Amino acid sequence: MLYDLNNIDSTEVDAQVCIIGAGAAGITLALNFEKLGVKTVLLEGGGLNYPDKESLDLYDAKLADKSYPVAASRLRYFGGSTNHWGGWSRELDEFDFSKKAYFDVPGWPIQKSELTGYYAQAADICEIPNYKKFHTGYFSRNVKQGLLDWEHEGFNNKFFIFSPPTRFGNVYLDAIKKSPYVKTYLHANARKLITKGRQIKGVEAVSLTGKTLTVNAQKTILAMGGLENPRFMLNNSNSSFPQGVGNQNDWVGRCFMDHPGFRPINLLLPQKLLYKRHQFEQAPIMPVISMTKNTLLNEQLNNFCLLLTRIKDEANWPSSYGDNPWFLNKASGYGQYRAQFIFEPSPCCDSRVTLSNEKDTLGQRKLKLDWRFNERDFRSLETVIEKLITELGARGLGRVQWYKHFEPKTIADIGGGMHHAGTTRMAASASEGVVDKNCKVFGCDGLYVAGNSVFSHVGFSNPTLTIVALALRLTEHIKGALT
């Protein structure tokens, strides 16, 4: 059932579960609670279409030293950021769940195996074709044509697959409308958690026209994204939660991460390589260059991938350079490629979301974003480039042109993928994070967090597939908690 809070009288409803935010996580949760017959309320701060300026102003933010497209990276309407998702999909690697003592902050308290079954369901929800072949490593074993053969070296080939992309707001709107168990309220902006001591009893929401909605719920799930989840928790401070709900150890908002993109090198390689998006057995795939788990761990490196784009040959590095006798594949010809690294940032405690003193029209303090990196992240990437130079040269596969190094200005100009992660991180204990392995907030009862903000380590994969898998896993846990 679908309601618009602007068009109904102020009201109060009861539910077993209240979900705040109708993006990939929130809609996945709602549809699965529907299947389980769980009485659910889903709150969406926007409507069904792109929001007007007044609604967008609620996302206004202050920035510290480094710029960030805070407004452009979020969409305040039904479907959330899936409305501009590019469809890029990968599971997190097993390496991403490994213990990495060389990172300053501990990683996931779960293993990848705990998500394996949920990934397959998530792929169906994201409408990803041929997922079973991808999951079983079929592409890695069979896609050889047009790729570099790394044999037993530390480098290897990995693959992205693609959702159409699925616009959750469009694809699942009818199911939400017809649901007998899920009541969805548009233009319902969560303003305040209802608390009784350290127990969360529901949420108060309000429309920009002044209508109010009170949801009394056994379980409340925050699914508003990696910036709004911590902002909402920090804004909810009272005598039981003087520093903000879940923030008793000052972790809420810390370790903000995004996937940085950087183009420091060009490569001279065989000119007909297929490191680009193309069809393989009726499925769109994109091969990328990365490294094996053991190499990353042994060399104490961050995860990464390397995307190649064929570019026009430059005069100072002509394709005829490929005629040198040490090149092994002269018959195929050589050409230049622009190389872009997408690399994993390690959690940095000083990279964080806090609150400014300025308030929005709902009386909530606006967020302030201070995006930072650990210096070791750039040393890791430099080591990767040095190894790439050695491997390509030693095996006669190509050459590397390293034209941009890491300097303060270079780092300041690095952009991200608009993947807001880590700000309510999952951890083994409250001394290391905000939520436990079941996404339950430490230090209170009845409150959970879904989405990218719970990621402990982020790898290089786009997060949507894992967000959906974690939401499915959370559904199962709450089902048991309600029982």
C-alpha positions in Angstrom: 0.0 0.0 0.0 1.3 3.4 -0.9 0.5 6.7 0.8 1.7 10.3 0.5 2.1 12.0 3.8 1.4 15.3 2.2 -2.1 14.1 1.3 -3.3 12.5 4.6 -4.0 13.7 8.1 -1.3 13.3 10.7 -1.6 9.7 12.0 -0.1 6.9 14.1 0.5 3.4 12.9 1.8 0.2 14.5 4.2 -2.2 12.8 6.6 -5.0 13.5 9.3 -3.4 11.5 9.9 0.2 10.4 12.4 0.8 7.6 13.7 4.3 7.0 14.8 4.8 3.4 13.5 3.3 0.1 16.7 2.6 -1.8 18.3 -0.8 -2.7 18.5 -1.9 0.9 15.1 -0.5 2.1 13.1 -1.9 -0.9 14.8 -5.3 -0.6 14.0 -5.5 3.1 10.4 -4.4 2.6 9.7 -6.9 -0.2 11.2 -9.8 1.8 9.3 -8.9 4.9 6.2 -8.9 2.7 7.0 -12.5 1.7 7.3 -13.4 5.4 4.0 -11.8 6.3 5.7 -9.2 8.6 3.8 -6.0 9.2 6.1 -3.3 7.9 6.2 0.4 7.4 8.6 1.9 4.8 9.4 5.6 5.0 10.7 7.6 2.0 11.6 11.2 2.4 11.0 12.0 -1.2 8.3 11.2 -3.7 8.2 9.1 -6.9 10.0 11.7 -9.0 13.1 13.8 -8.9 12.8 16.1 -5.9 12.3 19.8 -5.9 14.8 22.3 -4.4 13.2 22.4 -1.0 13.5 18.6 -0.6 17.1 18.6 -2.0 18.1 21.3 0.5 17.7 18.7 3.3 20.9 17.1 1.8 22.9 20.3 2.1 26.3 19.8 3.7 29.4 21.6 4.7 32.8 20.3 3.5 36.2 20.4 5.1 39.4 20.7 3.0 38.6 18.2 0.3 35.8 18.8 -2.2 33.0 16.2 -2.6 29.8 16.1 -4.7 27.5 15.6 -1.7 24.4 16.8 -3.5 25.0 15.0 -6.8 25.8 11.7 -5.2 22.4 11.3 -3.5 18.8 11.1 -4.9 16.0 11.8 -2.5 13.1 9.9 -4.0 11.7 6.4 -4.2 14.5 4.0 -5.4 17.3 6.1 -3.9 20.6 6.1 -5.6 19.6 3.2 -7.8 18.0 5.9 -9.9 21.4 6.8 -11.2 23.3 3.5 -10.7 25.4 2.4 -13.6 24.7 -1.3 -13.0 28.3 -2.3 -12.3 28.3 -5.4 -10.1 30.8 -7.6 -8.3 30.8 -9.6 -5.1 33.4 -8.4 -2.6 36.5 -10.6 -2.9 37.4 -13.2 -0.3 40.4 -11.0 0.4 38.1 -8.1 1.5 36.9 -10.2 4.4 40.5 -11.3 5.3 42.2 -10.0 8.5 44.6 -7.3 7.4 46.8 -6.4 10.4 48.5 -3.7 8.3 45.2 -1.7 8.2 44.7 0.6 11.1 41.1 -0.5 11.8 39.9 -4.1 12.0 37.8 -5.6 9.2 34.6 -7.6 8.9 33.5 -9.8 11.8 32.0 -12.2 9.3 33.4 -14.3 6.5 32.4 -14.1 2.8 30.9 -17.6 3.1 28.2 -16.1 5.2 27.0 -14.0 2.2 27.4 -16.7 -0.5 23.8 -17.8 -0.6 22.4 -14.3 -0.4 24.6 -13.1 -3.3 22.7 -15.4 -5.7 19.3 -14.0 -4.5 20.7 -10.5 -4.7 21.7 -11.1 -8.3 18.1 -12.0 -9.2 16.8 -8.9 -7.5 19.4 -6.8 -9.5 18.3 -8.7 -12.7 21.9 -9.8 -13.4 22.1 -12.3 -16.3 24.3 -15.4 -16.2 25.1 -14.8 -12.6 25.6 -18.5 -11.8 28.4 -18.7 -14.4 30.1 -15.7 -12.9 29.8 -16.9 -9.3 31.4 -20.3 -10.1 34.4 -18.7 -11.8 33.3 -19.7 -15.2 34.4 -16.4 -16.8 37.8 -16.6 -15.2 38.4 -20.1 -16.6 36.9 -19.5 -20.1 37.4 -15.8 -21.0 41.0 -15.9 -22.4 40.7 -14.3 -25.8 42.0 -10.7 -25.8 43.3 -10.8 -22.2 46.8 -10.9 -20.8 47.9 -14.3 -19.6 49.4 -13.7 -16.2 50.1 -17.4 -15.7 51.3 -17.8 -12.1 52.3 -14.3 -11.5 50.8 -12.1 -8.7 48.6 -10.3 -11.2 45.3 -11.8 -12.5 42.2 -11.0 -14.4 38.9 -10.3 -12.6 35.5 -9.4 -14.0 32.6 -7.0 -13.5 29.1 -8.1 -14.5 26.2 -5.7 -15.1 22.6 -5.1 -14.0 20.5 -3.5 -16.8 20.7 -1.4 -14.4 17.7 -2.1 -12.2 15.9 1.1 -11.1 14.4 -0.3 -7.9 11.9 2.5 -7.7 10.4 1.6 -11.1 10.8 -2.1 -11.1 9.4 -2.8 -7.7 6.8 0.0 -7.4 3.8 -2.2 -8.3 4.8 -4.8 -5.8 5.0 -2.2 -3.1 1.6 -0.7 -4.1 -0.1 -4.1 -4.0 1.5 -5.3 -0.8 -1.0 -6.2 2.0 1.8 -6.2 4.6 3.9 -3.2 3.7 2.7 0.3 4.2 4.9 2.8 2.3 4.7 6.5 3.1 6.2 9.0 0.6 7.4 12.5 1.7 7.8 11.0 5.2 11.1 12.5 6.6 12.4 10.7 9.6 12.9 13.3 12.3 13.3 11.5 15.7 13.6 8.0 17.1 11.1 7.1 19.8 13.1 5.8 22.7 12.3 4.3 26.1 15.6 4.2 28.0 18.0 2.4 25.7 15.2 0.7 23.7 14.1 2.0 20.3 10.3 1.9 20.0 9.8 3.5 16.6 10.2 6.8 14.7 8.5 10.1 14.2 8.4 11.4 10.6 7.2 14.7 9.2 6.4 16.0 5.7 7.6 19.4 4.5 3.9 20.5 4.6 3.8 19.8 8.4 1.9 16.5 8.5 3.3 14.1 11.1 3.5 10.3 11.2 4.3 8.2 14.3 5.4 4.6 13.7 5.4 2.3 16.7 7.6 -0.6 15.8 9.4 -3.6 17.4 12.4 -3.1 15.1 13.6 -0.1 13.3 16.1 -0.2 10.4 18.0 2.8 9.1 18.6 2.5 5.4 19.3 6.1 4.3 22.8 5.7 3.0 26.3 6.3 4.2 25.9 10.0 4.9 22.3 10.2 6.2 22.5 7.1 8.5 25.3 8.6 10.7 23.8 12.1 10.4 20.4 10.8 11.7 22.1 8.8 14.5 24.2 11.8 15.7 21.1 14.1 15.6 19.3 11.7 17.9 20.9 12.5 21.2 19.1 12.5 24.6 19.8 11.5 28.2 20.2 7.8 27.2 22.3 8.6 24.2 24.1 11.9 25.0 26.5 11.6 22.1 23.9 10.3 19.6 22.4 6.9 19.4 25.0 4.1 19.0 27.8 6.6 19.4 28.9 5.8 23.0 32.5 5.0 21.7 32.6 7.8 19.1 32.5 5.5 16.0 29.3 6.9 14.3 30.4 8.9 11.3 34.1 7.8 11.4 35.9 5.9 8.6 34.0 7.5 5.7 35.3 5.7 2.6 34.7 6.0 -1.2 36.4 4.3 -4.1 39.0 6.7 -5.4 39.8 6.7 -9.1 43.3 7.7 -10.3 45.1 7.7 -13.7 48.9 7.8 -13.0 50.1 5.6 -15.9 49.8 4.8 -19.6 50.6 1.4 -21.0 52.0 0.1 -24.2 50.3 -3.3 -24.8 49.0 -5.5 -27.6 46.5 -3.3 -29.5 43.5 -5.6 -29.6 43.0 -6.4 -25.9 39.5 -6.8 -24.6 39.7 -5.0 -21.3 36.4 -3.3 -22.0 32.7 -4.0 -21.6 31.6 -6.6 -24.1 29.2 -9.5 -24.5 30.3 -13.0 -23.6 27.7 -15.8 -23.9 24.8 -13.3 -23.7 26.1 -11.6 -20.7 27.8 -8.2 -20.5 31.2 -8.4 -18.8 34.2 -6.2 -18.2 37.6 -7.7 -17.5 40.0 -5.8 -15.3 43.5 -6.4 -14.0 44.0 -7.1 -10.3 46.0 -9.3 -8.0 45.6 -12.6 -6.2 44.6 -12.8 -2.6 47.9 -14.2 -1.5 49.9 -11.6 -3.2 47.9 -8.8 -1.7 48.2 -10.2 1.8 51.9 -11.2 1.5 52.9 -7.8 0.1 50.5 -5.9 2.5 48.6 -4.2 -0.3 45.2 -2.7 -0.7 42.8 -4.3 -3.1 42.5 -2.6 -6.5 41.6 -3.0 -10.1 43.0 -1.5 -13.3 40.7 -0.4 -16.1 42.3 0.0 -19.6 41.1 2.3 -22.4 42.7 2.3 -25.8 43.9 5.8 -26.7 45.5 7.5 -29.7 49.3 6.8 -29.9 51.5 9.7 -28.9 54.4 10.9 -30.9 56.8 10.5 -28.0 55.8 6.8 -27.6 54.9 5.6 -31.1 53.4 2.2 -31.7 56.5 1.3 -33.7 58.2 1.1 -30.3 56.5 -2.3 -30.1 58.8 -3.6 -32.8 61.6 -3.8 -30.3 62.9 -7.4 -30.2 62.0 -8.0 -26.6 58.3 -7.8 -27.3 56.8 -11.2 -27.5 53.7 -10.5 -29.6 54.9 -8.2 -32.3 52.6 -9.8 -34.9 49.5 -8.4 -33.2 50.9 -4.9 -33.1 51.1 -2.6 -30.0 49.2 0.5 -29.0 48.7 2.8 -26.0 46.2 2.4 -23.2 45.1 4.9 -20.5 45.1 3.0 -17.2 42.7 4.0 -14.4 43.1 2.5 -10.9 40.0 2.0 -8.8 41.6 1.2 -5.4 40.5 0.3 -1.9 40.9 3.0 0.8 41.8 1.6 4.2 39.5 2.9 7.0 40.8 6.3 8.2 39.4 7.4 11.6 39.9 11.0 10.7 37.8 10.7 7.5 34.3 11.3 9.0 30.8 12.7 9.0 30.0 15.1 11.8 27.3 17.7 12.4 27.6 21.4 11.6 25.8 24.0 13.7 23.5 24.9 10.8 20.0 23.3 10.8 17.7 22.3 7.9 14.0 23.1 7.6 13.1 20.1 9.8 15.3 21.4 12.6 18.0 18.7 12.1 21.7 19.7 12.2 23.3 19.5 8.8 26.2 17.2 8.1 29.8 18.1 7.6 32.0 15.8 5.6 35.8 15.6 6.0 37.0 13.1 3.5 40.6 11.9 4.1 43.0 9.1 3.2 45.6 7.1 5.0 49.1 7.8 3.5 49.8 4.1 3.2 47.0 3.8 0.6 49.1 5.7 -1.9 52.3 3.8 -1.0 50.4 0.6 -1.7 49.4 1.8 -5.2 53.0 2.9 -5.9 54.1 -0.7 -5.0 51.5 -2.1 -7.4 52.8 0.1 -10.3 56.4 -0.9 -9.6 55.4 -4.5 -9.7 53.5 -3.9 -13.0 56.5 -2.3 -14.5 58.6 -5.3 -13.5 56.2 -8.0 -14.7 55.4 -6.4 -18.1 59.0 -5.8 -18.8 60.4 -9.1 -17.6 57.8 -11.1 -19.7 58.0 -8.9 -22.8 54.3 -8.0 -22.5 54.5 -4.2 -22.6 55.9 -1.0 -21.1 54.6 1.5 -18.5 54.7 5.3 -18.7 54.4 6.7 -15.2 53.6 10.3 -15.6 51.8 11.3 -12.4 52.9 10.7 -8.9 51.2 11.1 -5.5 51.7 14.7 -4.3 49.4 16.8 -2.0 47.7 18.5 -5.0 47.3 15.2 -6.8 45.6 13.7 -3.7 43.3 16.7 -3.3 42.1 16.3 -6.9 41.3 12.6 -6.6 37.6 11.9 -7.1 35.4 9.0 -5.9 32.7 6.7 -7.2 30.0 8.2 -4.9 29.9 5.1 -2.8 29.5 6.3 0.8 30.8 3.5 3.0 32.0 2.8 6.5 30.3 5.4 8.7 28.4 2.9 10.8 30.9 0.1 10.5 30.2 -3.5 11.4 32.6 -4.8 14.0 33.2 -7.6 16.5 32.6 -5.3 19.5 31.4 -1.9 20.4 35.0 -0.8 20.9 35.6 -1.2 17.2 32.4 -0.1 15.5 28.7 0.7 15.5 26.8 -2.4 14.5 27.4 -6.1 15.3 27.6 -8.9 12.8 23.8 -8.9 12.5 23.7 -5.1 11.8 22.2 -4.4 15.2 23.4 -1.2 16.8 25.6 -1.7 19.8 24.3 -0.2 23.1 20.6 -0.2 22.3 17.7 -2.6 21.6 15.6 -2.7 18.5 17.7 -0.6 16.1 19.5 -1.9 13.0 21.4 -0.3 10.1 21.4 -1.5 6.5 23.4 -0.4 3.4 26.9 0.7 2.5 27.5 2.4 5.8 28.0 -0.9 7.6 30.9 -1.9 5.4 34.1 -2.6 7.4 36.5 -2.9 4.5 35.3 -2.0 1.0 37.6 -3.6 -1.6 37.2 -2.2 -5.1 33.8 -3.6 -6.1 30.8 -1.4 -6.6 28.6 -1.9 -3.5 25.0 -2.4 -4.7 25.1 -6.2 -5.0 26.6 -6.6 -1.5 24.1 -4.0 -0.1 21.3 -6.2 -1.4 22.9 -9.4 -0.1 23.4 -7.9 3.4 19.7 -6.7 3.4 18.5 -10.3 2.6 20.7 -11.6 5.4 19.3 -9.0 7.8 15.8 -10.0 6.9 16.5 -13.5 8.0 18.0 -12.3 11.3 15.1 -10.0 12.1 12.6 -12.8 11.2 14.2 -14.9 13.9 14.3 -12.0 16.4 10.6 -11.3 15.9 9.7 -15.0 16.4 
